Amino acid sequence: MGTSIERHPDAADFGGLPQRCGSEDMSKSLNAVTGWALGTFGVAALASLPFLGNAYLTTIGFTVLIAYILGQSWDWVAGEMGYVNLGHYCFYGIGAYAFAILLVGNWPLWVAIGFAVVVTALAALVISVPLFRLQGDYFAFATLALLPLMEVLAYNLTPITNGADGIVLPVAQVLQPAYLIALGVCVLTFMVTLRINASRFGYALKSIRNDEQVAETVGVRIAPIKRRVLVLSAAFGAVAGAVQAWQMSYIDPATVFGLNVALVPVAMVLFAGSGLRWGPVVGVLVLATLQQWLLVNVKGFQATLYGLIVLLIGRFMPGGFLRARWVKKVPLLRALAREHHEYMGETATVAQTSAASKELPLPRYAAVGSTPLIQLENVRMQFGGNVAVKDVSLQIQSGEIVGLIGPNGSGKTTLFNCISRVYTPTAGRVLFAGQDLKGCSRDQIARLGVGRTYQIPRPFGDLTVQENIAIPLMFNEQPLSPRDAMREARVFIEYAELGHRLRERADGLSVQEKKALEFARALACKPRLLLVDEVASGLTPAEVQRFVDHIRHVRDRYGMTVIWVEHIFSALEKVVDRVIALEEGTLIADGPLAEVVRNERVLSTYLGSAAPKAKAGEHTC
Ligand SMILES: Nc1ncnc2c1ncn2[C@@H]1O[C@H](COP(=O)(O)OP(=O)(O)OP(=O)(O)O)[C@@H](O)[C@H]1O
């Protein structure tokens, strides 16, 4: 199959370059047709294998197909979402047992496969509850425990599983149909992978992989997404287990839950490149073939070899051999090694770099009667003995621009975190347009209309600038399809003057560009309330002025309300209606900047003995 069969979400609407688009569209269509033709031919060729009369080759082919289903379905969770599930093989085992039990009970084949999928999916759903309370290494470690757990259960639930004796299935000589079913499931697995990559679901997974907390604060509901992808991968693992149990006609606990075989599909994907479209295909083809060869020629060493390969790849080629530098020099391998964002570049025209647009696709927000847009009532945030925010009460009206000042550690960012529910306040209430945010999750708050930036920029590093902006647009109150979100993202990107970086990975941007990207991403949340955290620090005066202009513009034009944490008073002075000052978590002043900077407590907090001579506009902290 060619690499161009995926339809890119941003495949149209480049009106400024009609001729170029016409020819590119045509070459895209040609590529797609070639890809589909090659793919169909490849599948037909594979389907003919069991009819060639060589049972040995068919068995190897069958093993490769099963390994691909397992490896690829594992990679939806690990490569796409960044959760390394070392216990994925237990879904294969549960599927194999559920299938075998029904088949022994003389149920039809398809009913038994369906039953295996349902039972395994339910098991995954139950397991997901405790598992997704964990992250990173702890998640991987916990999933590793699933295999011995299931193995012990299979040994001891003798009335159902027949214990150590295993289950003999009432079948014989089903290699040919089992191979064809496995091939069909493989094709489906590949199609699902393409679909995931081009869907909102796929972008949710990628945002979770990059930064779960930020994903939530731009509107992604991460809990159901995590559950769904685990259940999906478990269902495909179950089919692999069922079909292989059918082909082997015998299963026992050690075969379907054994740790030595469990890590084989994982090793295969890691070997070539987790998260790459062709990584699982290449890894499985190379290592499964090698495994078969070893089984015949070097008996007893195959498990050792897989362990060694994982070790060596991890040590010398982290990310898989397809990500090694030398691969870029080999045309075929280079094509197979393309990252997700490179497929995007393949079908999209060059970014339009017109002058920054002043019109953004944002609603115009009206005031909510006399109700303040944001109201804090005795908000307290305590970390052990450290009270970061001490019973702060304040109100901000719709359309106000408010500066939030205070020395380092005074609680400004913590206050933002209490509003956007990164932290749950220890006490007090946060009301947004009169609604208590107490029971709201981070993503709900984002959809209600709270957008924010982070003091240290936190872009989705391995996604492009365009994808970074498109993600909030896909998860807004009125969510856009990936295709429309990618199109709309361009407007925000041009506003942030990042048009020339449209297709580049966000982790390759300069600090200034990352700040501009964060600001644009916060605007793409279409917020009524924009929380801006020290966006101007470390920038040149011209760059600071640009942020000042943007903040004034989004308020004047769209009625957005802004709270701006900033130490550069000369910038605040140009745009804020008033400032609020914090000291050690306590609100010490609230009023026009010129007055607040003359407030004795503020002066002594900021300037110590030099305080009385200070004037507004002269200070930076
Ligand atoms: N997750 C946390 N765990 C423990 N303490 C925390 C946590 N987050 C913030 N703090 C503490 O809360 C206090 C306020 O920190 P915060 O980052 O809100 O200050 P700030 O005013 O934003 O400072 P800066 O201007 O340096 O960003 C500090 O003492 C900090 O150490």
The ligand as a Gaussian input file, in Angstrom:
#p B3LYP/6-31G(d) Opt

LIG

0 1
 N        1.929000      22.127000      43.305000
 C        2.448000      22.789000      44.318000
 N        2.884000      22.144000      45.414000
 C        3.410000      22.810000      46.454000
 N        3.566000      24.139000      46.492000
 C        3.154000      24.840000      45.420000
 C        2.591000      24.215000      44.280000
 N        2.280000      25.188000      43.373000
 C        2.640000      26.357000      43.918000
 N        3.164000      26.157000      45.146000
 C        3.650000      27.168000      46.049000
 O        2.695000      28.194000      46.086000
 C        3.347000      29.447000      46.231000
 C        2.859000      30.381000      45.143000
 O        3.395000      29.956000      43.918000
 P        2.948000      30.601000      42.550000
 O        3.648000      29.854000      41.460000
 O        1.491000      30.668000      42.487000
 O        3.549000      32.050000      42.659000
 P        3.618000      33.182000      41.572000
 O        3.146000      34.429000      42.197000
 O        2.941000      32.757000      40.333000
 O        5.186000      33.257000      41.330000
 P        6.013000      33.609000      40.022000
 O        5.882000      35.074000      39.789000
 O        7.395000      33.206000      40.359000
 O        5.411000      32.791000      38.945000
 C        4.832000      29.198000      46.206000
 O        5.303000      29.132000      47.523000
 C        4.926000      27.839000      45.566000
 O        6.058000      27.152000      45.997000

